[in-house]
Amino acid sequence: MYAILDIETTGGQYNEEGITEIAIYKFDGHEVVDQFISLVNPEKPIQPFVVNLTGINNAMLRSAPKFYEVAKRIVEITDGCILVAHNASFDYRILRMEFRRLGFDYKKSTLCTVELSKKLIPEQPSYSLGKLVRSLGIPIADRHRASGDAMATVKLFKLLLAKDVEKEIVKSFVKTEVKSGLLPKLLDIVESLPSKTGIYYIHNEKGDIIYIGKSKNIKKRVNQHFTGTSRKSKKIQNEVYTVTFEETGSELIALLKESEEIKINKPIYNRAQRKTLFGWALYTQKTPNGYISLKIEKADGRKKEITSFTSLEEGKKILFKMTEQYHLCQKINGLYNTKKSCFQYDTKQCYGACIEKESPEDYNKRVDNFITENSFANNNMVIIDKGRSHDERSATLIENGIYKGYCFYSLNFQVNNIDILRNIIIPMQSNRDTKNIIQRYLRKHKVQKVLKF
C-alpha cells in the first residue's frame, strides 16, 4: 500500500518551515482507496514568493486546523504504507520535523518519483513535476497546490509501476505487505479481486510469483484456480498467500503483458508458456508451374513465416478462410486433394489456377496482396482499444513491424502526434510471440481503431 502525498510550506530557513497544505492519497497499486486533503495553520507567516507561487495566503489559514489537530489523521491514513512523493526527501523531512515538534518519532519507508522517473523514463529534458507530467501527457490541475500535485504524482506513479517491467516496485510492495502468519482464506483473496480485464500474479508466502495469468474477469478466473481439481490447481491452492493484479481494460494488452511477464519471471506453474505458444506457421513455396502455394508446417525459425498458429487445426481454419477471402486456390494451398479443379472453382470463387486457367502472374498478385496485409514486415500502426475506465483508451504501437509497447491516455488528451505517443509508451519486448499475439488478436477480435502511418 502506498501513501502518495504533496506538502506546501511557508518557505523560510531550513527546518524552520511550517506546513500550509497537505494532500495524501492512499493508493493500493491500482486505485485510490482513501484520501486526506487539508489546509494547515502553520502559526507563522508565509514567505511572499510562496504566496505568489501557491496562491495560499495568511488570511486563508487563520481558521485552518493546526498540525497537531490533523496529525492523528495523517498517522492513520499512512499506517502500513510506503510514502511516495515527487522529491520525497523534502516532504518526508517536513513531516518528520512537524511530528518531532509534537514529541513523536514518525518513521516510514519512502519512494521518490523523481528518482524512479530518472531510472524508468531516462533522457527527459526536465524532471520537475509540471514539465515531466506534461511531456508524458498526464493532465495536471491546480499546479503548486497540494491536491493537484499529489494527484498528478498518483498518475505518474501509476505509469512508473507499469513501466517497471522487472516488477521491482511490485515485489518490494508484496514483501513489505505480506507478513508471516496464517494463510488467508481463498475466499477472502477472491473477494478482494476485481471482475475486470487484466493480468494477475499469484504469490507464495515469500512473495515469489508462482503463476501469472490473464483474464477478461480476474475474479472469476482466480476463483477457477481455487476451485479446480487438477494437479496444478491443487498445488496453487496449497502455496498461494496473496494475489496481486493489474487492470488493462484491453484484452490485447493483457495477452501481451502475460506473455512478457511469464518470460521475465518464469513462474514455476507457467512452464507451458515460457518458450512459445505458436507451434505452427504459414510459409510460402513455389509449385513447379510457378504458383505461390501457402502451406502450414511446424514452426521453423530458419524459415520466414507469414503468421503463426497455436495448433494445426487453427491454422487450417484460418487458411480456408483466407483462401476464400482472397479468391485463392484450395488445391494449390493443399486444402483440397484432387487431380481436377478445386471445389472453389466449381463455386466460381477460384479463378482456375488449379487447372492453369489463370496465369501464375495474376494469381501470385493476390497471394502477394495477402502476404502484405497479413505480415508484420515494415508495418507501422497504432492499435486503439479500450482503456481501464470509460474515459480512457489504450494504444499499442508497432513500428517497422516491431512491437514497441503500449500506453493508456485520457480522452481529454488526444494522442495525435507519434512523438508524444513514443514518449508515453511503456516499452515492451518484441519477439515472435508478441507479433503472433497481435496478428491473432486482430484476426479474431474487433478493436476500436487501427491507425496506419
Phi and psi in degrees as a GROMACS rama.xvg file:
@    title "Ramachandran Plot"
@    xaxis  label "Phi"
@    yaxis  label "Psi"
@TYPE xy
-122.284  144.356  TYR-2
-113.536  105.443  ALA-3
-95.8638  121.47  ILE-4
-134.534  162.078  LEU-5
-144.33  140.451  ASP-6
-125.992  133.96  ILE-7
-104.893  141.98  GLU-8
-127.09  174.723  THR-9
-75.0175  -18.871  THR-10
78.6608  -178.772  GLY-11
115.297  -166.447  GLY-12
-68.5238  151.383  GLN-13
-55.5491  131.356  TYR-14
66.8948  15.3744  ASN-15
-121.203  6.47135  GLU-16
-70.7822  162.072  GLU-17
-127.774  151.212  GLY-18
-78.38  132.129  ILE-19
-107.068  -25.6963  THR-20
-156.872  143.676  GLU-21
-139.541  139.426  ILE-22
-133.516  130.115  ALA-23
-130.597  126.343  ILE-24
-113.639  118.807  TYR-25
-81.1169  122.605  LYS-26
-127.117  126.326  PHE-27
-93.9962  13.1984  ASP-28
98.4071  -11.279  GLY-29
-132.612  -39.3019  HIS-30
-152.975  162.083  GLU-31
-77.824  125.24  VAL-32
-108.722  -10.9982  VAL-33
-163.406  159.066  ASP-34
-153.143  153.838  GLN-35
-142.04  122.331  PHE-36
-133.949  128.488  ILE-37
-158.703  141.854  SER-38
-71.4006  153.924  LEU-39
-134.5  132.519  VAL-40
-79.221  111.486  ASN-41
-80.0872  -6.91071  PRO-42
58.5365  30.6569  GLU-43
-158.999  154.98  LYS-44
-68.9162  153.152  PRO-45
-91.3495  138.955  ILE-46
-63.2275  138.646  GLN-47
-53.8884  -41.5361  PRO-48
-65.1329  -29.8984  PHE-49
-71.9094  -38.0073  VAL-50
-58.9271  -45.0825  VAL-51
-65.0329  -34.8074  ASN-52
-74.9894  -45.543  LEU-53
-100.121  -24.0293  THR-54
82.3245  -0.616205  GLY-55
-87.696  124.163  ILE-56
-119.073  171.204  ASN-57
-59.8797  -36.5996  ASN-58
-64.4641  -36.2537  ALA-59
-64.8324  -24.2855  MET-60
-100.064  -3.79522  LEU-61
-60.7643  -38.8299  ARG-62
-98.8636  4.77467  SER-63
-74.5673  153.764  ALA-64
-65.9511  149.296  PRO-65
-80.8916  165.53  LYS-66
-59.5488  -39.7285  PHE-67
-63.1997  -22.519  TYR-68
-79.2023  -21.6528  GLU-69
-107.99  -4.51311  VAL-70
-59.6259  -42.1681  ALA-71
-62.2004  -41.9333  LYS-72
-63.8457  -37.6534  ARG-73
-64.7827  -43.8135  ILE-74
-60.9652  -43.4174  VAL-75
-65.7617  -46.7162  GLU-76
-73.9728  -22.9488  ILE-77
-97.8788  0.711488  THR-78
-61.5339  128.816  ASP-79
73.4381  13.1703  GLY-80
-111.606  154.291  CYS-81
-89.786  129.951  ILE-82
-77.2699  129.816  LEU-83
-123.115  130.21  VAL-84
-154.296  159.28  ALA-85
-86.2235  108.899  HIS-86
71.9876  62.1239  ASN-87
-61.3938  -29.537  ALA-88
-61.6419  -34.6802  SER-89
-68.4602  -54.7613  PHE-90
-62.107  -39.5043  ASP-91
-67.0566  -39.3798  TYR-92
-62.5639  -44.3618  ARG-93
-63.5336  -43.472  ILE-94
-62.5593  -47.3051  LEU-95
-61.5091  -39.6263  ARG-96
-62.6704  -44.7174  MET-97
-64.6257  -40.0631  GLU-98
-69.5435  -34.8445  PHE-99
-62.1125  -35.7447  ARG-100
-62.084  -24.8116  ARG-101
-94.0591  3.0177  LEU-102
78.9325  22.9847  GLY-103
-118.429  131.017  PHE-104
-91.1823  101.929  ASP-105
-95.9407  113.291  TYR-106
-124.49  134.745  LYS-107
-147.221  155.104  LYS-108
-77.4584  146.643  SER-109
-129.75  154.693  THR-110
-130.303  134.598  LEU-111
-107.183  122.499  CYS-112
-74.0613  -17.0789  THR-113
-66.919  -51.1376  VAL-114
-64.0333  -42.4147  GLU-115
-63.8463  -38.9136  LEU-116
-65.3458  -41.2522  SER-117
-62.6635  -33.0366  LYS-118
-80.3595  -42.6687  LYS-119
-95.0326  -22.967  LEU-120
-128.908  71.3844  ILE-121
-69.8151  165.227  PRO-122
65.5026  28.1392  GLU-123
-78.8125  144.909  GLN-124
-64.743  -29.3735  PRO-125
-150.171  146.085  SER-126
-112.543  14.9424  TYR-127
-66.6513  147.672  SER-128
-57.191  -47.9381  LEU-129
-60.7827  -50.8216  GLY-130
-68.948  -36.8677  LYS-131
-65.6999  -49.4736  LEU-132
-67.5422  -33.2511  VAL-133
-64.7972  -41.5421  ARG-134
-66.9671  -22.9593  SER-135
-96.0958  0.919929  LEU-136
76.6842  20.5703  GLY-137
-92.2128  121.311  ILE-138
-66.9384  143.782  PRO-139
-136.717  133.077  ILE-140
-123.174  156.396  ALA-141
52.7871  53.1046  ASP-142
-59.393  139.445  ARG-143
68.9906  15.1362  HIS-144
-112.018  146.181  ARG-145
-58.0213  -44.8443  ALA-146
-67.0416  -41.5085  SER-147
-65.7127  -46.396  GLY-148
-67.5713  -38.244  ASP-149
-66.5548  -40.4725  ALA-150
-67.305  -37.778  MET-151
-62.7167  -36.9574  ALA-152
-67.148  -36.0738  THR-153
-58.6734  -48.4392  VAL-154
-66.1745  -37.9827  LYS-155
-64.705  -44.5411  LEU-156
-64.3355  -35.9016  PHE-157
-60.7913  -43.2277  LYS-158
-64.7688  -41.2982  LEU-159
-65.6487  -39.0213  LEU-160
-59.3385  -41.9848  LEU-161
-68.4793  -36.2556  ALA-162
-75.0826  -16.7089  LYS-163
-78.191  73.1159  ASP-164
-65.8029  -24.6381  VAL-165
-79.0737  -6.10392  GLU-166
61.8202  30.673  LYS-167
-65.9732  -39.5642  GLU-168
-67.59  -45.4796  ILE-169
-62.9529  -42.126  VAL-170
-62.487  -41.3607  LYS-171
-66.2525  -35.289  SER-172
-62.4038  -46.6207  PHE-173
-62.6202  -45.5615  VAL-174
-72.2872  -24.1492  LYS-175
-75.2144  -41.5818  THR-176
-83.6818  -32.2791  GLU-177
-80.1513  113.808  VAL-178
-106.871  153.146  LYS-179
-63.9312  148.155  SER-180
157.078  -163.255  GLY-181
-72.0202  146.902  LEU-182
-64.858  127.034  LEU-183
-64.08  150.799  PRO-184
-65.5318  141.059  LYS-185
-57.9197  -34.3926  LEU-186
-62.2956  -40.8908  LEU-187
-62.4391  -40.0254  ASP-188
-63.8978  -47.812  ILE-189
-59.8982  -42.2709  VAL-190
-63.275  -24.2502  GLU-191
-83.9668  -5.12243  SER-192
-97.0421  151.714  LEU-193
-87.1007  155.49  PRO-194
-93.5745  54.4909  SER-195
-129.547  169.129  LYS-196
-77.7783  137.407  THR-197
167.638  -165.847  GLY-198
-116.377  155.4  ILE-199
-133.78  151.006  TYR-200
-121.68  122.037  TYR-201
-97.2651  123.098  ILE-202
-110.777  149.639  HIS-203
-90.1425  -174.729  ASN-204
-65.116  -24.7904  GLU-205
-78.8782  -8.68318  LYS-206
94.1577  -3.88102  GLY-207
-70.3065  143.7  ASP-208
-81.3934  121.47  ILE-209
-106.138  -15.5992  ILE-210
-158.245  140.207  TYR-211
-125.992  134.596  ILE-212
-143.044  170.211  GLY-213
-129.919  153.762  LYS-214
-161.769  154.835  SER-215
-79.2444  -11.887  LYS-216
-143.608  93.3725  ASN-217
-58.309  -46.359  ILE-218
-58.0403  -47.5883  LYS-219
-62.8909  -42.2887  LYS-220
-68.0996  -43.6333  ARG-221
-64.7068  -37.4929  VAL-222
-60.413  -35.5016  ASN-223
-65.1327  -37.7326  GLN-224
-61.1982  -42.0345  HIS-225
-77.8196  -17.3633  PHE-226
-109.217  -3.06274  THR-227
-69.36  155.985  GLY-228
-111.959  2.82949  THR-229
-70.0951  165.162  SER-230
-60.2837  -43.5707  ARG-231
-64.8585  -43.939  LYS-232
-58.6919  -42.4539  SER-233
-62.9137  -40.3503  LYS-234
-65.4974  -42.3191  LYS-235
-62.7323  -43.2786  ILE-236
-60.2509  -36.9806  GLN-237
-73.5368  -31.9908  ASN-238
-101.465  -18.5509  GLU-239
-62.8898  138.238  VAL-240
-120.033  -38.1132  TYR-241
-153.759  162.151  THR-242
-129.546  124.43  VAL-243
-107.975  165.297  THR-244
-152.481  165.84  PHE-245
-140.098  118.64  GLU-246
-74.2325  140.368  GLU-247
-123.092  -18.3088  THR-248
71.8844  -57.2882  GLY-249
-82.932  128.513  SER-250
-68.8548  -32.0324  GLU-251
-60.3711  -46.5328  LEU-252
-65.4644  -36.5299  ILE-253
-61.3406  -42.6041  ALA-254
-64.0485  -43.8468  LEU-255
-66.994  -42.8137  LEU-256
-66.5519  -40.4743  LYS-257
-58.6691  -45.9999  GLU-258
-60.9592  -45.4903  SER-259
-70.0201  -43.0852  GLU-260
-62.4581  -37.6541  GLU-261
-65.4889  -41.013  ILE-262
-67.5464  -34.8241  LYS-263
-75.7777  -49.155  ILE-264
-87.9319  -22.2814  ASN-265
48.2987  56.5454  LYS-266
-61.5363  146.307  PRO-267
-66.1481  -22.9202  ILE-268
-104.951  19.6234  TYR-269
-117.664  30.7616  ASN-270
-53.9285  -39.4239  ARG-271
-62.4146  -25.9278  ALA-272
-106.253  7.32705  GLN-273
-69.2551  -31.5035  ARG-274
-97.0186  -76.9653  LYS-275
-153.47  152.404  THR-276
-95.4855  -14.3584  LEU-277
-111.127  95.7816  PHE-278
-91.2119  -8.46788  GLY-279
-126.589  147.703  TRP-280
-141.826  161.4  ALA-281
-103.077  125.257  LEU-282
-124.723  165.476  TYR-283
-111.634  151.203  THR-284
-153.745  152.48  GLN-285
-90.6645  137.265  LYS-286
-79.597  164.19  THR-287
-56.7473  -25.752  PRO-288
-90.8534  2.47636  ASN-289
94.779  6.02951  GLY-290
-85.1625  141.267  TYR-291
-82.1908  121.109  ILE-292
-102.058  139.363  SER-293
-100.494  124.065  LEU-294
-128.351  138.765  LYS-295
-95.521  124.485  ILE-296
-138.566  167.847  GLU-297
-61.0563  138.793  LYS-298
-57.5254  133.898  ALA-299
-135.095  110.518  ASP-300
-60.7978  -15.5679  GLY-301
-82.5173  -12.7006  ARG-302
-111.641  150.313  LYS-303
-82.1104  116.592  LYS-304
-98.4009  154.205  GLU-305
-86.3741  -48.8256  ILE-306
-157.649  171.643  THR-307
-129.51  166.335  SER-308
-138.923  156.019  PHE-309
-79.0806  -20.4213  THR-310
-151.329  162.614  SER-311
-63.4589  -37.9757  LEU-312
-63.3617  -43.3875  GLU-313
-62.1896  -42.8344  GLU-314
-59.5997  -45.6855  GLY-315
-64.0976  -40.789  LYS-316
-61.2673  -44.1589  LYS-317
-67.9235  -41.6301  ILE-318
-65.2166  -39.496  LEU-319
-57.8554  -46.0459  PHE-320
-63.7278  -45.218  LYS-321
-70.4572  -34.7289  MET-322
-61.9788  -40.4313  THR-323
-70.8415  -43.5271  GLU-324
-63.6547  -38.885  GLN-325
-98.9153  10.2377  TYR-326
54.5126  47.2127  HIS-327
-93.5716  -177.272  LEU-328
-107.611  125.228  CYS-329
-63.0271  -36.3046  GLN-330
-67.1272  -46.7054  LYS-331
-63.6922  -35.0259  ILE-332
-86.1626  8.08265  ASN-333
72.5993  21.6371  GLY-334
-99.9413  -9.25968  LEU-335
-145.203  108.367  TYR-336
-88.1888  107.432  ASN-337
-157.082  156.358  THR-338
-91.9959  -10.4828  LYS-339
-104.865  -154.615  LYS-340
-72.7176  157.121  SER-341
-80.5002  169.481  CYS-342
-61.8104  -38.8207  PHE-343
-68.9726  -23.472  GLN-344
-67.0895  -38.007  TYR-345
-65.6499  -28.6864  ASP-346
-97.5237  10.663  THR-347
63.5318  26.906  LYS-348
-98.4304  -18.8554  GLN-349
-107.463  138.95  CYS-350
-90.9249  9.90898  TYR-351
103.481  18.1934  GLY-352
-62.9037  -29.3916  ALA-353
-64.0956  -24.3682  CYS-354
-119.433  21.6653  ILE-355
59.0962  28.3091  GLU-356
-79.3056  -30.6767  LYS-357
-101.789  139.642  GLU-358
-70.5382  149.784  SER-359
-56.9786  -35.9629  PRO-360
-62.5254  -47.2133  GLU-361
-67.3084  -41.6952  ASP-362
-64.9352  -44.6965  TYR-363
-67.7505  -23.8605  ASN-364
-61.1685  -41.2083  LYS-365
-70.949  -34.863  ARG-366
-64.2976  -44.1063  VAL-367
-62.1  -38.1043  ASP-368
-62.4005  -43.0876  ASN-369
-60.1757  -46.7385  PHE-370
-62.5268  -43.4727  ILE-371
-61.2866  -43.3293  THR-372
-76.8143  -18.8073  GLU-373
-115.787  6.20388  ASN-374
-107.177  149.212  SER-375
-84.6985  -14.1269  PHE-376
-56.1104  127.455  ALA-377
62.5036  15.8866  ASN-378
-79.041  133.792  ASN-379
-125.492  112.208  ASN-380
-156.323  159.434  MET-381
-121.741  124.534  VAL-382
-96.9448  113.474  ILE-383
-94.1901  127.353  ILE-384
-143.547  -172.041  ASP-385
-58.7586  152.226  LYS-386
-105.237  -165.694  GLY-387
-84.9111  -9.90331  ARG-388
-145.979  171.463  SER-389
-66.2167  -23.2148  HIS-390
-103.305  25.442  ASP-391
-135.412  149.627  GLU-392
-127.553  159.905  ARG-393
-111.211  152.27  SER-394
-134.107  129.713  ALA-395
-113.239  124.968  THR-396
-105.626  129.167  LEU-397
-124.255  124.768  ILE-398
-124.821  127.883  GLU-399
51.074  38.9168  ASN-400
77.9932  6.01394  GLY-401
-111.403  126.43  ILE-402
-71.3933  119.471  TYR-403
-94.5291  -32.5981  LYS-404
146.751  -164.072  GLY-405
-142.806  168.215  TYR-406
-155.913  168.443  CYS-407
-118.596  145.402  PHE-408
-145.409  151.158  TYR-409
-76.3157  145.192  SER-410
-64.1449  -20.2832  LEU-411
-76.4277  -10.29  ASN-412
-126.654  88.1891  PHE-413
-70.6814  130.442  GLN-414
-89.1131  96.3592  VAL-415
-117.66  13.3938  ASN-416
-134.27  124.292  ASN-417
-64.0625  -28.8979  ILE-418
-68.1266  -38.5528  ASP-419
-64.0652  -42.1828  ILE-420
-61.2865  -43.68  LEU-421
-61.3416  -31.8433  ARG-422
-71.8528  -34.8974  ASN-423
-100.425  -1.82067  ILE-424
-67.518  142.473  ILE-425
-90.8142  110.527  ILE-426
-66.5765  139.556  PRO-427
-134.287  162.121  MET-428
-73.4757  140.832  GLN-429
-108.492  125.337  SER-430
-151.451  -175.685  ASN-431
-59.1611  -39.9704  ARG-432
-65.428  -44.4057  ASP-433
-63.2438  -41.3144  THR-434
-59.3476  -45.9763  LYS-435
-74.0504  -31.1548  ASN-436
-62.4446  -44.4482  ILE-437
-66.4668  -46.6049  ILE-438
-59.7561  -45.2344  GLN-439
-65.6016  -40.4989  ARG-440
-63.9173  -43.1513  TYR-441
-67.2488  -28.9296  LEU-442
-70.2795  -36.8855  ARG-443
-102.93  -17.1151  LYS-444
-129.07  154.849  HIS-445
-92.2443  131.741  LYS-446
-108.576  168.197  VAL-447
-70.0792  -35.7867  GLN-448
-166.457  145.493  LYS-449
-122.015  115.863  VAL-450
-100.569  123.241  LEU-451
-103.476  142.096  LYS-452
